[in-house]
């Protein structure tokens, strides 16, 4: 009996031991199956009695080793050593084709970028026939060798990128010129050979030939049907130049429309601008021939399904019609969408949002954009055209239009002059009751609407019914789809609220960028109203008390927000709609055009509503209230100092550098000089100024509390001791702090208009005073892996512990939406108690005292022989790394 009990007791242990053994056997079978195909190769390896050399290693091992080499020059040198390494290095050498133009201050004759572009395309188009040709010439009787059969390098290319450069240089490659046509032809030939192409980027505003799009389309016609292209980035050129040289210039119907105008009595609806009954839209132009069409065709309509699509500086409606075809094809796989309208086209008819019974989104009967006969004024504007083959606005309106006509009649009248240019600042509010008051208060040109009418309209707002699949009278099925995007970025695109609400799946969106987009404030209010957090209920319906204390369920997953027009609705949306500590990237700018005076949102509102609520999750932060000065204006003086509105206060500097924002890696803010460095003392021992502002707690001294910070950008410093400050001097101060506290991992520092990279130089084998040459610099990029400046384990741990204590004390106060003055005072007291400098560590103070006692007892004069192998920091002035650092790229406020 006891034996059986022991067997039963030991049964679980046997099962627990059998599971890992089974997994190990399965893994062994998988590896054996993989190696079975390479049995002869591995057998030859095992038969070696001596240690293996590099070239005797299996090819799979060699491929992993060569893959670790990232520099192109090193790969080229490796390819010249042997044929085996050549075959392994060539795919890596040609995996990326990137053309980066030099700085504009370099003379064209001193640059090799044009040669790099020309020779690079020549290599991709022609391959390499030099060895085969010379062998045939010098040894005609020799048999051809397989390794000389010609190398098609283009098949290894995975990314093709042409970056933007100085205008004078890039203008030579416009498609209206001979050199531009030749460049497009070479690129089309090369792209057609890139069977493994995944990313295509054309950021030069020179235009893209239709031949290139057809070459990209041909990648889908491979024998194995394995098209790897998933990302396309296009920046268009100014098509108005084509009108002056093309044959369509003689045809007025082919010309682009004039800036849009809004007649007297026009009304704003959730869809767009509705004209009064006494006005009508311009008659649409008739269909044109291909000869009269001044844009490239075909373009996006022939591309295969994509995961990421970026189209910038759009100035023609035909491009939007073709993008709509591509979006329909990619609706099941598209994850990123970036659309930007050119500045010259921002006021054209096809850009504005329109509403009316006779308007359509796209012409479903047109086979190409030139056949479209529905005009440039489209239902829902740009967004309505983009989703025209996915979501049908008119079908939804016709479904409910007869039931609730009063709701669609809720509008805001624009009683301006009979011909009024469309303003990109007019805000359409989704909430009917709040629409009238807020728009009228911020836009005096909009007429006041009676409150009773607005209240009655709100009561009559239709309830969204269940979607029904119907067919139109003409036989076309009703479109009711959604774009399931993860990233959405829009520039100069007026927003149609109905399209935004119903044509996009907001529950999946994680990144949102809105730059100079009209009706943005209405969008924040609509999202806040539609996605309010709901209380989780378990079992029976909770009462009011239980519902107030129940945990909340949040319905949005936004982690990235960038906008150049910050409004109170946005701050409220961030505070009330997003879950605490979920927002990772927050780029807020205030470049409101034509609105002199301070911004509508002050820095303290951003601090309380956004920064504190997401303190533990924020990784990248940019706050900039400076105006974007494009031309002289009457408010130029006021705009030049607008950046002062968002200068961080001392309390905010203390909070950011206290250790609470433990994941912050990139920071771009404006500071006051009193918070930058400790002020000098007068002869009597008093501080020169700001003595009562706590200036001893400075930004530089508290940098050790945020050792994870990688990049900072300080565009402005207020109240500097002189009229202008020298960025290099301030950068040296940062380097001095890093020298004293090597756990700080700061790599890039942008100060004013200059950017600096912090480098490490090891002076091995020479004394500090020697004047010989130093060893090569060590890039600080490896700091991110903890290899330089120390590991910082103790400091990180201390910061984490300190953060945990602060969070326990302040979570209830900071996350409370009804924050009162008492909670703010308690938070300020906690900030005052945070460590200010690195020397406040008790352990360090104790070690200093012990060292002092040891010095008193010893006969040493205190001189320490310098360490010849020590690491010193140096600064190198560089251009802003917009492609590497997000805050540098976002400071421009454009896509």
GIURCOR-V891537 format. One record per backbone hydrogen bond with DSSP energy under -0.5 kcal/mol. CO is the residue of the C=O (numbers start at 0). NH is the residue of the N-H. Records with the same first field share a line. If there is no record, write none. Layout:
CO->NH / NH
//
This chain:
0->4
1->5
2->6
3->7
4->8
5->9
6->10
7->10 / 11
9->13
10->14
11->15
12->16
13->17
14->18
15->19
16->20
17->21
18->22
19->23
20->24
21->25
22->26
23->27
24->28
25->29
26->30
27->31
28->32
29->33
30->34
31->35
32->36
33->36
34->37
35->38
37->41
38->42
39->43
40->44
41->45
42->46
44->47
52->55
53->56
57->61
58->62
59->63
60->64
61->65
62->66
63->67
64->67
65->68
67->69
70->74
71->75
72->76
73->77
74->78
75->79
77->80 / 81
81->85
82->86
83->87
84->88
85->89
86->90
88->91 / 92
89->93
91->94
94->157 / 158
95->97
96->160
97->99
98->100 / 162
102->105
106->109
107->110
111->115
112->116
113->117
114->118
115->119
116->120
117->121
118->122
119->123
120->124
121->125
122->126
127->150
128->132
129->133
130->134
131->135
132->136
133->137
134->138
138->141
144->147
145->148
149->151
150->127 / 152
151->154
152->155
153->156
157->197 / 198
158->96
159->200
160->98 / 162
161->202
165->168 / 169
166->170
168->171
169->172
170->173
173->176 / 179
176->180
177->181
178->182
179->183
180->184
181->185
182->186
183->187
184->188
185->189
186->190
187->191
188->192
189->192
190->193
192->194
193->196
197->229 / 230
198->159
199->232
200->161
201->234
203->205 / 206
205->174
208->211 / 212
209->213
210->214
211->215
212->216
213->217
214->218
215->218
216->219
217->220
218->221
221->224
224->226
225->227
229->306 / 307
230->199
231->309
232->201
233->235 / 311
234->206
236->238
237->240
238->241 / 242
239->243
240->244
241->245
245->248
246->249
247->250
249->251
250->253
251->254
257->348
259->421
260->262
261->419
262->265
265->413
266->268 / 273
267->411
269->496 / 497
271->268
272->274 / 354
273->266
275->278
288->292
289->292
291->293
298->301
299->302
306->334 / 335
307->231
308->337
309->233
310->339
311->235
313->341
315->318 / 319
316->320
317->321
318->322
319->323
320->324
321->325
322->326
323->327
324->328
325->329
326->330
327->330
329->332 / 333
330->483
334->485 / 486
335->308
336->488
337->310
338->490
339->313
341->344
342->345
344->347
346->259
347->350 / 351
350->381
351->353
352->272
353->379
354->274
355->358
359->378
361->363
362->365
367->370
368->371
369->287
375->377
377->353 / 380
379->382 / 383
380->384
381->385
382->386
384->387
386->389 / 390
389->480
390->392
391->395
392->396
393->397
394->398
395->399
396->400
399->403
403->406 / 407
404->408
406->409
408->410
411->267
412->414 / 446
413->264 / 265 / 415
419->261
421->423
422->425
425->427
426->428
429->431
430->434
431->435
432->436
433->437
434->438
435->439
436->440
437->441
438->442
442->445
449->453
450->454
451->455
452->456
453->457
454->458
455->459
457->460
467->469
469->477
471->474
475->471
477->479
478->391
481->483
482->484 / 504
485->509 / 510
486->336
487->512
488->338
489->514
490->340
491->493
494->496
495->499
496->500
497->501
498->502
502->482
503->505
504->507 / 508
505->556
508->556
509->558 / 559
510->487
511->561
512->489
513->515 / 563
514->491
515->517
516->519
517->494
518->522
519->523
520->524
521->525
522->526
523->527
524->528
525->529
526->530
528->531
533->552
536->538
542->546
543->547
544->548
545->549
550->535
551->553
552->533
558->583 / 584
559->511
560->586
561->513
562->588
563->590
566->569 / 570
567->571
568->572
569->573
570->574
571->575
572->576 / 577
573->577
575->532
578->581
583->618 / 619
584->560
585->587 / 621
586->562 / 588
587->623
588->565
591->594
601->604 / 605
602->606
603->607
604->608
605->609 / 610
606->611
609->613
611->614
612->580
613->617
618->664 / 665
619->585
620->667
621->587
623->589
626->628
627->629
632->635
634->638
635->639
636->640
637->640
638->626 / 641
640->643
641->644
642->645
643->646
644->602
645->669
648->652
649->653
650->654
651->655
652->656
654->657 / 659
659->661
660->663
664->709 / 710
665->620
666->712
667->622
669->647
670->717
671->674
672->675 / 676
674->698
675->699
679->687
681->684
685->681
689->692 / 694
693->696
695->697
697->701
699->702
701->704
702->705
703->706
705->708
706->744
709->746 / 747
710->666
711->749
712->668 / 714
713->751
715->670
716->719
717->672
724->726
725->728 / 729
726->730
727->731
728->732
729->733
730->734
731->735
732->736
733->737
734->738
735->739
736->740
740->743
746->757
747->711
748->750 / 755
749->713
750->753
753->750
754->877
755->748
756->758 / 875
758->873
759->777
760->762 / 871
761->763 / 774
762->765
766->769
775->761
776->778
777->759
778->781
779->782
780->783
781->784 / 786
782->785
791->795
792->796
793->797
794->798
795->799
796->800
797->801
798->802
799->803
800->804
801->805
802->806
803->807
804->808
805->809
806->810
809->813
810->814
815->818
816->818
819->823
820->824
821->825
822->826
823->827
824->828
825->829
826->830
827->831
828->832
830->833
836->839
837->840
840->844
841->845
842->846
843->847
844->848
845->849
846->850
847->851
848->852
849->853
850->854
851->855
852->856
853->857
865->867
866->869
869->762
871->760
873->758
875->756
877->754
879->881
880->883 / 884
883->885
884->888
885->889
886->890
888->891
889->892
//
